[in-house]
Amino acid sequence: MKLPLTQEQVMIKEMVREFARAEIEPVAQEYNMRGEYPEAIIGKLGGLGLFGMMVPERYGGSEAGAVSYSLVLQEIAYSCASVAVTLSVTNLTTEPLMNFVTETQNERFLRPLAPGEYIGAFALTEPGAGILAGEDAVRQAHHQAPDHQEHAGRHGGRSRGRGTSRVERGFAEGRQEKFFN
């Protein structure tokens, strides 16, 4: 089924396509080959307001909607999947914050997430599975990261830019855990 796009959605898609082809695509392979976090690109995405697409305007987001967000992810992913994952994980981080934390916490965390000052993280843990292979690798990563709290229980994997996360949402062994550093 083909959805008709609004003029605003077409404008957003075209703007992001031009940006991604000009700014991301020419350097994506270099970043990926070096295993380097694309901080300059991430900053530009924040400047375009792409990290707060699902965040209400009262918290500094654009409230662009799910269709616009999906179009943006498609265009970014065409040029660099890893940058698209960073964008999607940060937007994913905002959803539980908007629905399950206090107003004070929303002010503290959504405001810097929406413009990309904070980069979100998502952790879905299942022992022996996840983003990192094996529980020991995850425990080692936890001990090495200076900006995190020790997590109780057994963990699988996390997705985030190295050293960039200030807000994490985790689920461990069937019980919800919140991590705010």
VMD Tcl script that draws the C-alpha trace (Angstrom):
set ca {
  {0.00 0.00 0.00}
  {1.38 3.36 -0.96}
  {0.62 6.19 1.45}
  {0.19 9.65 -0.02}
  {2.75 11.99 1.56}
  {1.94 15.49 2.73}
  {3.91 18.43 1.34}
  {5.76 18.67 4.66}
  {6.71 14.99 4.54}
  {7.98 15.31 0.97}
  {10.00 18.40 1.96}
  {11.54 16.59 4.96}
  {12.38 13.53 2.86}
  {14.02 15.59 0.12}
  {15.97 17.75 2.58}
  {17.30 14.70 4.44}
  {18.09 12.90 1.18}
  {20.18 15.85 -0.01}
  {21.91 16.10 3.36}
  {22.65 12.37 3.57}
  {24.03 12.15 0.03}
  {26.21 15.24 0.48}
  {27.33 14.95 4.12}
  {27.08 11.29 5.18}
  {27.58 9.10 2.13}
  {31.01 10.48 1.10}
  {32.53 9.76 4.55}
  {30.48 6.82 5.83}
  {32.86 4.11 4.68}
  {35.84 5.89 6.25}
  {34.10 6.14 9.63}
  {32.98 2.52 9.46}
  {36.38 1.19 8.38}
  {38.10 3.03 11.25}
  {35.38 2.05 13.71}
  {35.07 5.73 14.55}
  {32.00 7.37 16.01}
  {30.84 10.03 13.49}
  {30.53 12.87 15.99}
  {30.51 15.63 13.36}
  {27.68 13.96 11.44}
  {25.72 13.32 14.63}
  {26.07 17.00 15.52}
  {24.69 18.01 12.14}
  {21.74 15.62 12.52}
  {21.03 17.26 15.86}
  {21.19 20.68 14.24}
  {18.53 19.54 11.78}
  {16.27 18.45 14.64}
  {16.24 14.80 13.62}
  {16.80 13.37 17.10}
  {13.58 14.83 18.46}
  {11.19 13.92 15.68}
  {8.81 12.11 18.01}
  {9.32 14.47 20.96}
  {6.66 17.09 21.77}
  {7.54 20.68 20.93}
  {7.31 21.65 24.63}
  {10.49 19.58 25.18}
  {12.32 20.92 22.14}
  {11.22 18.25 19.67}
  {9.61 18.72 16.30}
  {6.66 16.32 16.73}
  {7.07 15.48 13.05}
  {5.24 12.17 13.34}
  {5.92 8.54 12.57}
  {5.73 8.83 8.78}
  {8.26 11.66 8.61}
  {10.49 9.83 11.08}
  {10.32 6.67 8.96}
  {11.17 8.61 5.79}
  {14.16 10.21 7.51}
  {15.47 6.84 8.72}
  {15.17 5.41 5.21}
  {17.15 8.27 3.68}
  {19.86 8.19 6.35}
  {20.13 4.38 6.19}
  {20.58 4.52 2.42}
  {23.77 6.51 3.01}
  {24.95 4.86 6.26}
  {23.11 2.22 8.28}
  {25.16 2.80 11.44}
  {24.25 6.51 11.52}
  {20.60 5.54 11.01}
  {20.84 3.17 13.99}
  {22.19 5.99 16.20}
  {19.31 8.18 15.09}
  {16.70 5.46 15.59}
  {18.00 4.39 19.01}
  {17.92 7.97 20.29}
  {14.36 8.43 19.03}
  {13.46 5.04 20.52}
  {14.85 6.19 23.88}
  {12.46 9.14 23.97}
  {9.27 7.05 23.82}
  {9.47 5.41 27.27}
  {10.63 8.68 28.77}
  {7.59 10.51 27.42}
  {5.28 7.83 28.77}
  {6.77 6.57 32.02}
  {8.78 9.22 33.86}
  {8.01 12.38 35.78}
  {7.78 15.86 34.32}
  {11.05 16.74 36.05}
  {12.80 13.78 34.41}
  {11.33 14.71 31.01}
  {12.75 18.21 31.40}
  {16.10 16.77 32.43}
  {16.42 14.12 29.71}
  {14.10 14.89 26.78}
  {15.35 18.45 26.38}
  {18.95 17.35 25.66}
  {17.86 14.24 23.68}
  {15.67 16.17 21.23}
  {18.49 18.31 19.77}
  {21.04 15.48 19.95}
  {23.03 16.88 22.88}
  {22.48 13.48 24.52}
  {22.50 10.33 22.43}
  {20.10 7.68 23.63}
  {20.75 4.03 24.34}
  {18.54 1.00 24.40}
  {19.27 -2.25 26.19}
  {17.23 -5.37 25.68}
  {18.88 -8.14 27.55}
  {18.62 -11.83 27.03}
  {21.45 -13.93 28.44}
  {23.63 -15.28 25.65}
  {22.02 -13.09 22.98}
  {21.86 -9.48 21.97}
  {24.15 -7.01 20.30}
  {27.33 -8.19 22.00}
  {28.14 -11.87 21.83}
  {28.19 -13.35 25.29}
  {27.51 -12.11 28.77}
  {31.20 -11.74 29.72}
  {31.78 -9.21 26.92}
  {28.89 -7.11 28.18}
  {30.08 -7.23 31.78}
  {33.54 -6.15 30.62}
  {32.03 -3.25 28.64}
  {30.08 -2.18 31.72}
  {33.24 -2.08 33.81}
  {35.15 -0.09 31.17}
  {32.53 2.62 30.57}
  {33.15 5.57 32.91}
  {29.69 7.07 32.42}
  {27.49 4.20 33.53}
  {26.25 2.58 36.68}
  {26.89 -1.08 37.48}
  {23.90 -3.14 36.42}
  {22.68 -6.05 38.53}
  {21.70 -9.36 36.97}
  {22.71 -11.03 33.75}
  {22.81 -8.92 30.61}
  {22.93 -9.47 26.87}
  {23.67 -6.39 24.77}
  {23.38 -2.62 24.48}
  {23.27 -0.24 21.58}
  {24.86 3.18 21.92}
  {27.65 5.39 20.68}
  {30.79 4.93 22.75}
  {30.86 7.38 25.65}
  {27.85 9.35 24.42}
  {24.88 8.03 26.36}
  {23.45 9.91 29.29}
  {20.12 8.12 29.37}
  {19.71 4.40 29.19}
  {16.66 2.22 29.44}
  {17.16 -1.42 30.27}
  {15.24 -4.59 30.81}
  {16.99 -7.35 32.74}
  {15.75 -10.84 33.46}
  {12.10 -9.90 32.98}
  {12.10 -6.91 35.35}
  {12.36 -3.34 34.25}
  {15.42 -1.35 35.34}
  {16.03 2.34 34.81}
  {19.49 3.82 34.44}
  {19.95 7.54 34.49}
  {23.55 8.76 34.65}
}
mol new
graphics top color blue
foreach p $ca { graphics top sphere $p radius 0.5 }
foreach p [lrange $ca 0 end-1] q [lrange $ca 1 end] { graphics top cylinder $p $q radius 0.2 }
display resetview
